[in-house]
Amino acid sequence: AASVFPSQKPKSELVRTSLRLLTSSAYRLQSECRKALPAEPSPAPDMQLVTQQVIQCAYDIAKAAKQLVTITTKENNN
């Protein structure tokens, strides 16, 4: 997201919201994936819960990306 909107604060609140969702979901995804590979001697993670969280993060990333494409397409057509 940073390379798409380099060092500029987007004017649109919708763009800012989508970028926040995209960024926070990517950080959450990274965190959830780390849980799947616990350091010894930690107890094994609940893989069903981790899987559900990874799916939710991926969904949120896709949703934010779709919002950004929709918004920027509309802005470029105006």
Buried (B, 14 or more C-beta within 10 A) or exposed (E): BEEEBEEEEBEEEBBEBBBEBBBBBBEBBEEBEEBEEEEEEEEEBEEEEBEEBBEBBBEBBEBBBEBBEEBBEEEEEE
